[in-house]
Amino acid sequence: MADSPDTPGYAAALAELDAILRELEGSDVDVDHLAERVARAAELIALCREKITNAQVKIEQVTSELDG
């Protein structure tokens, strides 16, 4: 999942996930949009995982360069 200009950063994706979670936990969940919200949450989770993995790879590269 390559970053595009409209791809949220990690913090924004996490904030949107939090908002979706609060919405789904509420008592007045719009059932007509439930599947749509769950699908969006899945997209955001995948994005966050990708960003964490990319950061981990970069950190490992930097630390291995330091170790020489």
C-alpha positions as CSV (number, residue, x, y, z in Angstrom):
1,M,0.0,0.0,0.0
2,A,2.0,3.0,-1.3
3,D,1.5,6.4,0.3
4,S,-0.5,8.8,-1.8
5,P,-1.3,12.4,-1.1
6,D,-4.6,11.4,0.5
7,T,-3.2,8.5,2.5
8,P,-3.3,9.4,6.2
9,G,-0.2,9.3,8.4
10,Y,0.0,6.9,11.2
11,A,-1.4,9.3,13.9
12,A,-4.3,10.3,11.6
13,A,-5.1,6.7,10.8
14,L,-5.0,5.8,14.5
15,A,-7.3,8.7,15.4
16,E,-9.8,7.7,12.6
17,L,-9.7,4.1,13.9
18,D,-10.4,5.4,17.4
19,A,-13.4,7.4,16.1
20,I,-14.8,4.4,14.3
21,L,-14.4,2.3,17.4
22,R,-16.3,4.9,19.5
23,E,-19.0,5.0,16.8
24,L,-19.4,1.2,16.7
25,E,-19.5,1.0,20.5
26,G,-22.2,3.6,20.7
27,S,-25.8,2.6,21.2
28,D,-27.1,4.3,18.0
29,V,-24.9,2.5,15.4
30,D,-26.2,3.1,11.8
31,V,-26.6,-0.5,10.6
32,D,-26.8,0.7,7.0
33,H,-23.2,1.9,7.2
34,L,-21.9,-0.8,9.6
35,A,-20.1,-2.9,6.9
36,E,-18.7,0.3,5.4
37,R,-17.2,1.4,8.7
38,V,-15.8,-2.0,9.5
39,A,-14.2,-2.2,6.0
40,R,-12.6,1.3,6.5
41,A,-11.3,0.2,9.9
42,A,-9.7,-2.9,8.2
43,E,-8.0,-0.6,5.7
44,L,-6.7,1.6,8.4
45,I,-5.4,-1.3,10.4
46,A,-3.5,-2.6,7.3
47,L,-2.1,0.9,6.8
48,C,-0.9,1.2,10.4
49,R,0.7,-2.3,10.2
50,E,2.5,-1.3,7.0
51,K,3.8,1.9,8.5
52,I,5.0,0.0,11.7
53,T,6.8,-2.6,9.5
54,N,8.4,0.1,7.4
55,A,9.6,2.0,10.4
56,Q,11.0,-1.2,11.9
57,V,12.9,-2.0,8.7
58,K,14.4,1.6,8.6
59,I,15.4,1.4,12.3
60,E,17.1,-2.0,11.8
61,Q,19.0,-0.5,8.8
62,V,20.2,2.5,10.8
63,T,21.2,0.4,13.8
64,S,23.0,-2.1,11.6
65,E,24.9,0.7,10.0
66,L,25.9,2.0,13.4
67,D,27.2,-1.5,14.4
68,G,29.3,-1.3,11.3
